[in-house]
Amino acid sequence: MKKTFKYRCYPSEKQVKRLSTQMFLAKIIYNLLLEEAKKHYKEKHETLSKFDMNSLIKKIKEEQPVYKKVHSQALQNVSDRLSKAFQNFFRRVKQKKLGGKVKVGYPRFKKFVSSLTYPQTGFKLTDSKVLLSKIGGVKIVKHRELEGIPKTLTIKQSKSGKWFASITVEIEDKPFKSNDKPAVGMDLGLKELAVLSDGVIIPNNHIKKKLESKEDKLHRRVSLKKKGSVNRLKARLKLSKFSEKMTNKNNDFLHKLSHFLVNSYSFIAYEDLNINGMIRNHRLAKSISQASWGKLIQLLQYKAESAGCVTVGVNPKNTSQTCSNCGNKEELKLSDRVFNCVKCGLTLDRDLNASKNILKKALEGTAGRAGSNAFGDSVRPFAKERLLSLKEELYLKSLEKGFSLEAHPL
């Protein structure tokens, strides 16, 4: 089983400059590989393999020693990212051919790369520092002990300029042990974040809704500043810090809630909602996004395994309109908040009735489709301490002189 530990980093000015330079070089390599992949496909109608990309990186490094400033494994990870981008592109093409409503999205050239990944070697963790090849010992705040065997390390800069090291480790799978904790069904909503089948109501914290007026104000301040000015840069940084703080508050709430749920119940049945489809409703899209249903389910799924809990996604069809006592179906409008069964006389809160049906479906083995989650890698930062620029230090001084700008444009 894999687990990721995230630590705050405090690189020195010299280390920030090295990191910025290496990320800039990684961006160039990515764009060069993408350009080569496009040419290769036009000429031979074949996709450039990851092995071919790595061979091309080796050739570029021999011709231009400046790329040796980046650890070899970190550069190989660039080809891995591009290879995955093409795999996802072809998957979406296939989905569209089968009638799926997806944007194909051909891989695009990058303007920024905000992270470096060391897949196997090039890093070492101590009590107070993470030692990175060709960068040095970067100070970290080790707020909790690392478990398991470290496999990969990613150092990343957030939009607010903060640096973080994410270390993925491999730990032994814990055998599942059944316990005497109860099973529960969970109905997700907007007014109340969740209603559990045992009557527990989890209110929606509305963190993002409460703070959005201040965020809008900061957005307006950015738009009023002159493009390219120092004041605009400061306003953007202030906005980035506030947005990050708002996200952290919401994530903190969701982490605590998911921790409570997986430690209180042995079996959790939840609605497997088509959230991407639901946010197409322009009236509810904002509220659904702010509720963070997908994030909550994602946290429940990954925490359940280590807590000895089972999570099951249930098809939500008719869970609100079916009597949890006798199975009779009643037509309900969205405004009807109480379920009244004509057949057996059951009167129950709509959401509580739905959560009972969700649990019943899961226990009967009629869960339907299983939940799925995708993870992405944000690569477009707003950097507080981004040191290059001035056309990226005159293209790294023409890549340490003797490098053709025409052959490899920015």
C-alpha positions as CSV (number, residue, x, y, z in Angstrom):
1,M,0.0,0.0,0.0
2,K,1.3,3.5,-0.9
3,K,0.9,6.6,1.3
4,T,2.2,10.1,0.8
5,F,3.6,12.4,3.5
6,K,3.7,16.1,2.8
7,Y,6.2,18.5,4.5
8,R,6.7,22.2,4.3
9,C,10.1,23.2,2.9
10,Y,12.2,26.3,3.4
11,P,14.9,26.5,0.7
12,S,17.6,29.1,0.8
13,E,17.9,31.8,-1.9
14,K,20.6,29.8,-3.7
15,Q,18.5,26.7,-3.5
16,V,15.4,28.5,-4.9
17,K,17.5,29.8,-7.8
18,R,18.7,26.2,-8.5
19,L,15.2,24.8,-8.2
20,S,13.8,27.5,-10.5
21,T,16.6,26.9,-13.1
22,Q,16.0,23.1,-13.0
23,M,12.2,23.5,-13.4
24,F,12.8,25.9,-16.3
25,L,15.1,23.3,-17.9
26,A,12.4,20.6,-17.3
27,K,9.9,22.8,-19.0
28,I,12.1,23.1,-22.1
29,I,12.7,19.4,-22.2
30,Y,9.0,18.7,-22.0
31,N,8.3,21.1,-24.9
32,L,11.1,19.7,-27.0
33,L,9.8,16.1,-26.5
34,L,6.3,17.2,-27.4
35,E,7.5,18.9,-30.5
36,E,9.5,15.8,-31.5
37,A,6.5,13.6,-30.7
38,K,4.3,15.7,-33.1
39,K,7.0,15.5,-35.9
40,H,7.4,11.7,-35.3
41,Y,3.7,11.2,-35.7
42,K,3.4,13.3,-38.8
43,E,6.3,11.4,-40.5
44,K,5.7,7.8,-39.3
45,H,2.1,7.8,-37.9
46,E,3.5,6.3,-34.7
47,T,3.5,7.6,-31.1
48,L,6.9,8.3,-29.7
49,S,7.5,5.7,-26.9
50,K,8.9,6.6,-23.4
51,F,12.1,4.7,-24.3
52,D,12.6,6.9,-27.4
53,M,11.9,10.0,-25.3
54,N,14.6,9.0,-22.7
55,S,17.0,8.3,-25.6
56,L,16.3,11.8,-26.9
57,I,16.9,13.3,-23.5
58,K,20.3,11.5,-23.3
59,K,21.2,12.9,-26.7
60,I,20.2,16.5,-25.7
61,K,22.3,16.2,-22.5
62,E,25.3,15.1,-24.6
63,E,24.9,18.1,-26.9
64,Q,24.0,20.6,-24.3
65,P,25.7,19.9,-20.9
66,V,23.6,22.6,-19.2
67,Y,20.8,19.9,-18.8
68,K,23.1,18.0,-16.6
69,K,22.2,20.5,-13.9
70,V,19.0,18.4,-13.5
71,H,19.2,15.0,-11.9
72,S,18.8,12.3,-14.6
73,Q,15.8,10.6,-12.9
74,A,14.0,14.0,-12.6
75,L,14.4,14.5,-16.4
76,Q,13.2,10.9,-17.0
77,N,10.1,11.8,-15.0
78,V,9.4,14.6,-17.6
79,S,9.2,12.0,-20.3
80,D,6.9,9.9,-18.0
81,R,4.6,12.9,-17.6
82,L,4.4,13.4,-21.3
83,S,3.9,9.7,-22.0
84,K,0.9,9.8,-19.5
85,A,-0.5,12.9,-21.2
86,F,-0.6,11.0,-24.5
87,Q,-2.1,7.9,-22.9
88,N,-4.9,10.1,-21.4
89,F,-5.3,11.8,-24.8
90,F,-5.8,8.5,-26.6
91,R,-8.2,7.3,-23.8
92,R,-10.3,10.4,-24.3
93,V,-10.3,9.9,-28.1
94,K,-11.6,6.4,-27.6
95,Q,-14.3,7.6,-25.2
96,K,-15.5,10.2,-27.7
97,K,-15.7,7.6,-30.5
98,L,-17.9,5.5,-28.2
99,G,-20.2,8.5,-27.8
100,G,-18.8,10.0,-24.5
101,K,-19.1,13.7,-23.9
102,V,-15.5,14.5,-23.3
103,K,-13.0,17.1,-24.5
104,V,-10.2,15.3,-26.3
105,G,-7.5,17.8,-25.3
106,Y,-4.2,17.2,-27.2
107,P,-1.1,17.7,-24.9
108,R,-0.1,21.3,-24.9
109,F,3.2,23.1,-24.6
110,K,3.9,24.2,-21.0
111,K,4.5,27.8,-19.9
112,F,5.5,26.7,-16.4
113,V,6.6,23.6,-14.5
114,S,6.3,24.0,-10.8
115,S,7.5,20.6,-9.5
116,L,10.4,18.2,-9.8
117,T,9.9,14.5,-9.1
118,Y,12.7,12.0,-8.1
119,P,11.2,8.6,-8.9
120,Q,13.8,6.4,-7.3
121,T,17.1,8.1,-6.4
122,G,18.5,11.6,-5.9
123,F,17.0,12.3,-2.5
124,K,17.5,11.4,1.1
125,L,15.5,12.4,4.2
126,T,17.0,13.4,7.6
127,D,15.3,14.8,10.7
128,S,15.5,18.4,9.6
129,K,16.4,18.3,6.0
130,V,15.7,16.7,2.7
131,L,18.9,16.2,0.7
132,L,18.3,16.7,-3.1
133,S,20.8,15.9,-5.8
134,K,22.4,19.0,-7.3
135,I,20.3,21.3,-5.0
136,G,21.6,20.5,-1.5
137,G,20.0,20.1,1.9
138,V,16.6,21.8,2.0
139,K,15.2,22.6,5.4
140,I,11.8,20.9,6.2
141,V,9.3,20.9,9.0
142,K,9.0,17.3,9.9
143,H,5.7,17.5,11.8
144,R,5.2,13.8,11.8
145,E,7.4,10.7,11.4
146,L,7.7,9.0,8.1
147,E,6.4,5.5,7.8
148,G,7.5,2.8,5.4
149,I,10.1,2.8,2.6
150,P,10.4,6.0,0.6
151,K,9.9,5.5,-3.1
152,T,9.5,8.9,-4.8
153,L,9.9,12.5,-3.8
154,T,8.3,15.5,-5.4
155,I,9.3,19.1,-4.5
156,K,6.7,21.6,-5.5
157,Q,6.1,25.4,-5.3
158,S,2.5,26.5,-4.6
159,K,0.9,29.6,-6.2
160,S,1.5,31.5,-3.1
161,G,5.2,30.8,-3.3
162,K,5.4,28.2,-0.5
163,W,7.5,25.0,-1.1
164,F,6.4,21.5,-0.2
165,A,8.1,18.1,-0.4
166,S,5.7,15.1,-0.9
167,I,7.3,11.7,-0.2
168,T,5.5,8.6,-1.4
169,V,6.2,5.6,0.7
170,E,5.3,1.9,0.5
171,I,3.9,0.3,3.7
172,E,2.8,-3.2,4.4
173,D,-0.9,-3.9,3.8
174,K,-2.8,-4.3,7.0
175,P,-5.1,-7.3,7.1
176,F,-8.7,-6.3,7.4
177,K,-10.2,-7.1,10.8
178,S,-14.0,-7.1,11.2
179,N,-15.1,-5.2,14.3
180,D,-18.3,-4.5,16.2
181,K,-18.7,-0.9,14.8
182,P,-22.1,-0.3,13.0
183,A,-22.8,0.0,9.3
184,V,-24.2,3.3,8.0
185,G,-25.6,4.8,4.8
186,M,-24.7,8.4,3.8
187,D,-26.9,10.8,1.8
188,L,-25.0,13.8,0.5
189,G,-26.7,17.2,0.2
190,L,-26.3,21.0,-0.1
191,K,-28.2,22.3,3.0
192,E,-26.7,19.5,5.1
193,L,-23.4,18.1,3.9
194,A,-24.5,14.6,4.8
195,V,-27.3,12.8,6.6
196,L,-26.5,9.3,8.0
197,S,-28.9,6.5,8.3
198,D,-28.6,6.4,12.1
199,G,-29.9,10.0,12.3
200,V,-26.6,11.8,12.6
201,I,-26.7,15.1,10.6
202,I,-23.4,16.7,9.4
203,P,-24.0,20.4,8.7
204,N,-22.4,22.0,5.6
205,N,-19.5,24.3,6.9
206,H,-20.0,26.8,4.0
207,I,-16.4,27.9,4.4
208,K,-15.9,28.8,0.8
209,K,-19.3,30.6,0.7
210,K,-18.5,32.7,3.8
211,L,-15.2,33.8,2.3
212,E,-16.1,34.2,-1.3
213,S,-17.0,37.9,-1.0
214,K,-13.5,38.7,0.3
215,E,-12.0,36.6,-2.5
216,D,-14.1,38.5,-5.1
217,K,-12.8,41.8,-3.6
218,L,-9.2,40.6,-4.0
219,H,-9.9,39.5,-7.6
220,R,-11.2,43.0,-8.4
221,R,-8.0,44.5,-6.9
222,V,-5.9,42.4,-9.2
223,S,-7.9,43.5,-12.3
224,L,-7.6,47.2,-11.4
225,K,-3.8,47.0,-11.3
226,K,-1.7,47.6,-14.4
227,K,-0.6,44.5,-16.2
228,G,3.1,43.7,-15.6
229,S,3.4,46.1,-12.7
230,V,4.8,45.3,-9.2
231,N,1.5,46.3,-7.6
232,R,-0.3,43.7,-9.7
233,L,2.3,41.1,-8.7
234,K,1.7,41.9,-5.0
235,A,-2.1,41.8,-5.5
236,R,-1.9,38.4,-7.2
237,L,0.3,37.1,-4.4
238,K,-2.2,38.3,-1.8
239,L,-5.1,36.6,-3.7
240,S,-3.1,33.4,-4.1
241,K,-2.4,33.3,-0.3
242,F,-6.0,33.9,0.6
243,S,-7.3,31.2,-1.9
244,E,-4.8,28.8,-0.4
245,K,-5.9,29.6,3.1
246,M,-9.6,29.1,2.1
247,T,-8.7,25.7,0.5
248,N,-6.7,24.6,3.6
249,K,-9.6,25.4,5.9
250,N,-12.0,23.4,3.8
251,N,-9.6,20.5,3.5
252,D,-9.0,20.5,7.3
253,F,-12.8,20.2,7.9
254,L,-13.0,17.3,5.3
255,H,-10.0,15.5,6.8
256,K,-11.4,15.6,10.3
257,L,-14.9,14.5,9.1
258,S,-13.6,11.6,7.1
259,H,-11.3,10.5,10.0
260,F,-14.4,10.6,12.3
261,L,-16.5,8.5,9.9
262,V,-14.0,5.7,9.2
263,N,-13.2,5.4,12.9
264,S,-16.9,5.3,13.9
265,Y,-18.3,2.9,11.4
266,S,-17.1,-0.4,10.0
267,F,-19.1,-0.1,6.7
268,I,-20.0,3.2,4.9
269,A,-22.4,3.2,1.9
270,Y,-22.4,6.5,0.0
271,E,-24.1,7.9,-3.1
272,D,-22.0,7.4,-6.1
273,L,-23.0,10.6,-7.7
274,N,-22.1,11.8,-11.2
275,I,-20.7,15.1,-10.0
276,N,-19.3,16.2,-13.3
277,G,-22.8,15.8,-14.8
278,M,-24.5,17.6,-12.0
279,I,-22.4,20.7,-12.1
280,R,-23.7,21.3,-15.7
281,N,-26.8,22.7,-14.0
282,H,-25.8,26.3,-13.8
283,R,-28.1,27.0,-10.9
284,L,-26.5,24.4,-8.6
285,A,-23.0,24.2,-10.0
286,K,-21.4,26.6,-7.6
287,S,-23.0,25.1,-4.5
288,I,-22.1,21.6,-5.6
289,S,-18.5,22.6,-6.1
290,Q,-18.3,24.3,-2.8
291,A,-19.8,21.3,-1.0
292,S,-16.7,19.2,-2.1
293,W,-18.6,15.9,-2.2
294,G,-15.9,14.4,-4.5
295,K,-13.1,15.3,-2.1
296,L,-15.0,13.8,0.9
297,I,-15.5,10.5,-0.9
298,Q,-11.9,10.4,-2.0
299,L,-10.7,10.9,1.6
300,L,-13.1,8.3,2.9
301,Q,-11.9,5.7,0.3
302,Y,-8.2,6.1,1.1
303,K,-8.6,6.3,4.9
304,A,-11.0,3.4,5.1
305,E,-8.3,0.8,4.3
306,S,-6.0,1.6,7.2
307,A,-9.0,2.1,9.6
308,G,-10.5,-1.4,9.0
309,C,-13.5,0.1,7.3
310,V,-15.3,-0.7,4.0
311,T,-16.7,1.9,1.7
312,V,-19.2,1.1,-1.1
313,G,-20.6,3.4,-3.7
314,V,-24.3,3.0,-4.4
315,N,-26.3,4.0,-7.5
316,P,-28.5,6.8,-6.1
317,K,-31.4,6.2,-8.5
318,N,-34.8,6.4,-6.6
319,T,-33.2,6.3,-3.2
320,S,-35.1,9.5,-2.2
321,Q,-38.4,8.3,-3.7
322,T,-38.5,4.8,-2.3
323,C,-39.9,4.0,1.1
324,S,-37.1,2.6,3.3
325,N,-39.7,0.5,5.2
326,C,-41.9,-1.2,2.6
327,G,-40.3,-0.3,-0.8
328,N,-43.2,1.7,-2.1
329,K,-42.3,4.5,-4.6
330,E,-43.7,8.0,-4.2
331,E,-43.2,10.9,-6.7
332,L,-41.3,13.8,-5.0
333,K,-40.4,17.2,-6.1
334,L,-37.0,18.7,-5.1
335,S,-38.9,21.1,-2.8
336,D,-40.6,18.2,-0.9
337,R,-38.4,17.7,2.1
338,V,-40.5,15.0,3.9
339,F,-41.2,11.6,2.6
340,N,-44.8,10.3,3.3
341,C,-45.6,6.7,2.3
342,V,-49.2,6.2,1.4
343,K,-48.8,2.4,1.6
344,C,-47.4,1.9,5.1
345,G,-47.8,5.4,6.6
346,L,-44.1,6.1,7.1
347,T,-43.3,9.8,7.6
348,L,-39.6,10.5,7.5
349,D,-37.1,13.3,6.5
350,R,-36.4,12.9,2.8
351,D,-32.6,12.7,3.2
352,L,-32.8,10.3,6.2
353,N,-35.1,8.0,4.1
354,A,-32.6,8.1,1.3
355,S,-29.6,7.2,3.5
356,K,-31.5,4.2,4.8
357,N,-32.1,3.1,1.3
358,I,-28.5,3.6,0.4
359,L,-27.4,1.3,3.2
360,K,-30.0,-1.3,2.3
361,K,-28.8,-1.3,-1.4
362,A,-25.2,-1.7,-0.3
363,L,-25.9,-4.6,2.1
364,E,-28.1,-6.4,-0.5
365,G,-25.2,-6.2,-3.0
366,T,-27.0,-3.9,-5.5
367,A,-24.5,-1.1,-5.2
368,G,-24.2,-0.5,-9.0
369,R,-21.2,1.4,-10.2
370,A,-18.2,1.8,-8.0
371,G,-16.6,5.2,-7.2
372,S,-13.6,6.4,-9.1
373,N,-11.1,9.2,-8.5
374,A,-8.5,10.8,-10.7
375,F,-5.4,12.7,-9.5
376,G,-3.8,15.4,-11.4
377,D,-0.6,17.4,-11.2
378,S,-1.0,21.2,-11.3
379,V,1.9,22.7,-13.2
380,R,0.9,26.3,-13.6
381,P,2.1,28.2,-10.5
382,F,2.2,31.8,-9.4
383,A,5.6,32.0,-7.8
384,K,6.4,34.4,-5.0
385,E,10.1,33.7,-5.4
386,R,10.4,32.8,-9.0
387,L,13.9,34.0,-9.8
388,L,14.4,33.5,-13.5
389,S,12.5,35.6,-16.0
390,L,14.0,38.5,-17.9
391,K,13.1,36.1,-20.7
392,E,14.2,33.4,-18.4
393,E,17.7,34.9,-17.8
394,L,18.2,35.4,-21.5
395,Y,17.3,31.8,-22.0
396,L,19.8,30.7,-19.4
397,K,22.5,32.8,-21.1
398,S,21.8,31.0,-24.4
399,L,22.0,27.8,-22.4
400,E,25.5,28.4,-21.2
401,K,26.6,29.7,-24.7
402,G,26.9,27.9,-27.9
403,F,23.1,27.0,-28.0
404,S,20.9,28.0,-31.0
405,L,17.8,29.9,-29.9
406,E,16.2,29.4,-33.3
407,A,16.6,25.6,-33.0
408,H,15.0,25.5,-29.5
409,P,12.7,28.5,-29.0
410,L,11.1,29.2,-25.6
